[in-house]
Amino acid sequence: MGFYFVRARRTSRPPITPSVTWREYLGALAVATERSPVGAGARRGAARQLREGPHQPTLTALSEWVHRHPADEAAHRLLGLTHLACGQLERAARHLDIALRIVRLQSRSAVELADALRLQIEAAKLRLVLIPLYGRLGKRAQAQALVGESHVDL
């Protein structure tokens, strides 16, 4: 007497599904995390300026840019972070939320894997800033919604 496992019936052909190799995935992830719409020099300058203290001309310039280019995610993000550095939490939350909505829209139309990963990483970074910000503002429902959105079943 012995035990045996019944073989599952095989279909005539397995379904065709897209696949990505580990090398392609890691290459796309590297591109997504290295690519930035803002140059390295501009990022260092913005970081230095935020450390030293944002000034009204920066807020004015970014506000004018956002007014002329309302779909510019990076401008909304920078304006939100500048408001946050100035202690203007409501305005910061508003612009960071707009940036997150723009990233969500862009991710729906992303075709390349590198672009999709870059947008997912950008959305995750925005959520990491917005969740505690909403907590400080007493907006528990919005913070909970972002926590739920960031939850991924593996």
C-alpha positions in Angstrom: 0.0 0.0 0.0 1.3 3.4 -0.8 0.4 7.1 -1.2 0.4 9.0 -4.4 -0.6 12.4 -5.5 -3.1 12.9 -8.3 -1.7 15.0 -11.1 -3.7 18.0 -12.0 -5.1 17.9 -15.5 -3.2 20.0 -17.9 -4.8 22.2 -20.3 -3.8 22.2 -24.0 -1.8 25.4 -23.6 -0.9 27.5 -20.7 -2.3 31.1 -20.8 0.1 33.6 -22.3 1.0 36.2 -19.7 3.6 39.0 -19.7 6.7 38.3 -17.6 9.6 40.3 -16.5 13.0 38.8 -15.7 14.8 39.8 -12.5 17.5 41.6 -14.5 14.8 43.7 -16.3 13.0 44.4 -13.0 16.2 45.4 -11.2 17.3 47.5 -14.2 13.9 49.3 -14.3 14.0 49.8 -10.5 17.5 51.4 -10.8 16.3 53.7 -13.5 13.2 54.6 -11.6 15.1 55.5 -8.4 17.8 57.4 -10.2 15.8 59.4 -12.6 14.5 62.7 -11.4 12.8 65.6 -13.3 15.0 68.0 -11.2 18.7 68.1 -11.8 21.1 67.2 -9.0 22.4 70.8 -8.7 18.9 72.1 -8.4 18.1 69.5 -5.7 21.1 70.4 -3.7 20.2 74.1 -4.0 16.7 73.5 -2.9 17.8 71.4 0.0 20.3 74.1 1.1 17.7 76.8 0.8 15.1 74.7 2.9 17.8 74.1 5.6 18.7 77.8 5.7 15.1 78.8 5.8 12.6 79.4 3.0 11.9 83.0 2.0 8.9 84.7 0.6 10.5 85.1 -2.9 10.7 81.3 -3.1 7.0 80.9 -2.1 6.1 83.6 -4.6 8.1 82.1 -7.5 6.7 78.6 -6.8 3.2 79.8 -6.5 3.4 81.7 -9.8 4.9 78.5 -11.5 2.0 76.4 -10.1 -0.5 78.9 -11.3 0.9 78.8 -14.8 1.5 75.0 -14.8 -1.2 73.4 -12.6 -0.4 69.9 -13.7 3.3 70.1 -12.7 3.6 67.5 -9.9 7.2 68.5 -9.0 6.2 72.2 -8.6 3.2 71.3 -6.3 5.5 69.0 -4.3 8.2 71.7 -3.9 5.6 74.3 -3.0 4.1 71.9 -0.4 7.4 71.2 1.1 8.3 74.9 1.2 5.0 75.7 3.0 5.7 72.8 5.4 9.2 74.3 6.1 7.5 77.6 6.8 5.0 76.0 9.2 2.0 76.5 6.9 0.6 73.1 7.4 -2.8 73.5 5.7 -1.3 74.9 2.5 1.4 72.3 2.6 -1.1 69.5 2.8 -3.2 71.0 0.0 -0.2 71.1 -2.5 1.2 67.8 -1.5 -2.3 66.2 -1.9 -2.5 67.8 -5.4 0.9 66.4 -6.2 -0.3 62.9 -5.1 -3.4 63.1 -7.3 -1.3 64.1 -10.3 1.1 61.2 -9.7 -1.9 58.8 -9.4 -3.2 60.1 -12.8 0.2 59.8 -14.4 0.6 56.2 -13.1 -2.6 55.1 -14.8 -1.1 56.0 -18.2 2.5 54.7 -17.5 3.6 52.3 -20.2 7.2 51.5 -19.3 8.1 49.6 -16.2 10.6 52.2 -15.1 8.0 55.0 -15.3 5.5 52.9 -13.4 8.0 52.2 -10.7 9.2 55.8 -10.5 5.6 57.0 -10.0 4.9 54.3 -7.4 8.0 55.4 -5.5 7.0 59.1 -5.8 3.5 58.3 -4.5 5.0 56.4 -1.6 7.2 59.3 -0.7 4.3 61.7 -0.8 2.2 59.4 1.4 5.0 59.3 3.9 4.9 63.0 4.2 1.2 63.4 4.1 0.2 60.8 6.7 1.9 62.5 9.7 1.0 65.9 8.3 -2.7 64.9 8.3 -2.2 63.5 11.8 -0.9 66.9 13.0 -3.8 68.7 11.4 -6.3 66.3 13.0 -7.5 64.9 9.7 -7.6 61.3 10.9 -9.8 60.0 8.1 -7.5 61.3 5.4 -4.5 59.8 7.2 -6.2 56.4 7.5 -7.2 56.5 3.8 -3.5 57.0 2.9 -2.4 54.2 5.2 -5.0 51.9 3.6 -3.8 52.9 0.1 -0.2 52.1 1.0 -1.0 48.7 2.3 0.2 46.0 -0.1 -0.6 42.3 0.3 2.4 40.2 -0.6 
